[in-house]
Structures are given as structure tokens and as C-alpha cells.
Amino acid sequence: FVIRADGDCAYLNDENWVSSSLCTSERYWICSKPDAFTKAKKAAVEGGS
């Protein structure tokens, strides 16, 4: 599916399209891009760098 806009988090908008916005907005989120903190935390848990 196509995600409209350039935000890091995806949601279903009022027109039933998947759109994106900053993750700090109050929405019913579908998914989000991993940020630098999330990637670093995952690497530490998995023993990577």
C-alpha cells in the first residue's frame, strides 16, 4: 500500500487512505519507522553495535 506524506508514523485518515505524520500527534497509529533510539536499543539487546 502507498503511504502518503513524509512522517515517521502511519495512520488511516478520514478518507480511508494510509497517511503519515509526526509520531507525537494523537492518532490511531498503524505502524512507525524505527528511530535512532529504537535501533540502538535493539542492537544492544541483540549484542550488536
Backbone as CSV, one residue per row, in Angstrom:
resi,resn,N_x,N_y,N_z,CA_x,CA_y,CA_z,C_x,C_y,C_z
1,PHE,0.837,-1.182,0.000,0.000,0.000,0.000,0.873,1.233,0.000
2,VAL,0.335,2.300,-0.490,1.055,3.564,-0.587,0.790,4.382,0.670
3,ILE,1.860,4.935,1.249,1.732,5.821,2.399,1.921,7.245,1.909
4,ARG,0.944,8.085,2.163,1.018,9.485,1.738,1.677,10.320,2.821
5,ALA,2.374,11.353,2.420,3.083,12.296,3.298,4.441,11.725,3.693
6,ASP,5.181,12.457,4.547,6.562,12.090,4.857,6.830,11.891,6.339
7,GLY,5.827,11.651,7.149,6.035,11.453,8.581,6.621,10.090,8.892
8,ASP,6.975,9.888,10.137,7.574,8.624,10.562,6.557,7.598,11.048
9,CYS,5.305,7.997,11.247,4.275,7.083,11.735,3.086,7.097,10.784
10,ALA,2.514,5.918,10.520,1.403,5.793,9.581,0.084,5.602,10.319
11,TYR,-0.990,6.139,9.720,-2.335,6.012,10.278,-3.354,6.017,9.144
12,LEU,-4.574,5.560,9.427,-5.657,5.591,8.461,-6.379,6.923,8.615
13,ASN,-6.401,7.737,7.556,-7.010,9.070,7.656,-8.520,9.014,7.419
14,ASP,-9.169,10.165,7.458,-10.628,10.245,7.324,-11.140,9.803,5.955
15,GLU,-10.271,9.785,4.969,-10.654,9.372,3.617,-10.308,7.910,3.360
16,ASN,-9.957,7.166,4.417,-9.578,5.750,4.345,-8.326,5.505,3.508
17,TRP,-7.420,6.468,3.519,-6.098,6.327,2.923,-5.089,6.189,4.047
18,VAL,-4.000,5.500,3.784,-2.917,5.456,4.761,-2.102,6.723,4.576
19,SER,-1.924,7.467,5.643,-1.166,8.706,5.606,-0.115,8.648,6.701
20,SER,0.711,9.668,6.810,1.735,9.671,7.848,1.860,11.058,8.450
21,SER,2.435,11.084,9.640,2.571,12.329,10.379,3.674,12.142,11.407
22,LEU,3.967,13.206,12.133,4.891,13.076,13.258,4.266,12.149,14.293
23,CYS,5.071,11.364,14.940,4.566,10.374,15.895,3.994,11.000,17.163
24,THR,4.191,12.294,17.362,3.696,12.954,18.567,2.231,13.372,18.445
25,SER,1.663,13.293,17.243,0.248,13.620,17.057,-0.619,12.527,17.670
26,GLU,-1.822,12.889,18.119,-2.737,11.889,18.663,-3.534,11.284,17.518
27,ARG,-3.222,10.051,17.191,-3.880,9.328,16.099,-3.925,7.851,16.472
28,TYR,-4.673,7.079,15.698,-4.655,5.623,15.834,-3.611,5.105,14.850
29,TRP,-2.409,4.870,15.363,-1.265,4.532,14.522,-1.342,3.102,14.015
30,ILE,-0.909,2.906,12.777,-0.813,1.581,12.173,0.591,1.033,12.400
31,CYS,1.607,1.858,12.153,2.996,1.437,12.312,3.888,2.676,12.355
32,SER,5.162,2.462,12.675,6.113,3.569,12.700,7.471,3.087,12.221
33,LYS,8.269,4.015,11.716,9.647,3.714,11.343,10.475,3.637,12.617
34,PRO,11.425,2.705,12.703,12.306,2.692,13.876,13.141,3.971,13.911
35,ASP,13.243,4.590,15.065,14.080,5.777,15.186,15.467,5.373,15.682
36,ALA,16.362,6.308,15.802,17.742,6.016,16.213,17.776,5.366,17.591
37,PHE,16.937,5.815,18.528,16.904,5.233,19.869,16.467,3.774,19.810
38,THR,15.414,3.486,19.050,14.911,2.123,18.934,15.959,1.213,18.304
39,LYS,16.617,1.687,17.246,17.643,0.884,16.582,18.802,0.589,17.532
40,ALA,19.249,1.577,18.297,20.361,1.385,19.231,19.969,0.414,20.339
41,LYS,18.757,0.522,20.842,18.282,-0.369,21.904,18.219,-1.806,21.393
42,LYS,17.710,-2.012,20.186,17.626,-3.345,19.601,19.020,-3.934,19.415
43,ALA,19.970,-3.134,18.938,21.343,-3.598,18.737,21.967,-4.013,20.065
44,ALA,21.704,-3.260,21.129,22.264,-3.580,22.443,21.693,-4.892,22.964
45,VAL,20.396,-5.108,22.774,19.747,-6.334,23.243,20.266,-7.537,22.467
46,GLU,20.489,-7.362,21.167,20.956,-8.456,20.323,22.472,-8.629,20.375
47,GLY,23.158,-7.761,21.079,24.605,-7.877,21.207,25.378,-7.242,20.076
48,GLY,24.722,-6.462,19.244,25.400,-5.776,18.139,25.906,-4.425,18.576
49,SER,26.409,-3.668,17.617,26.884,-2.313,17.933,26.142,-1.277,17.156
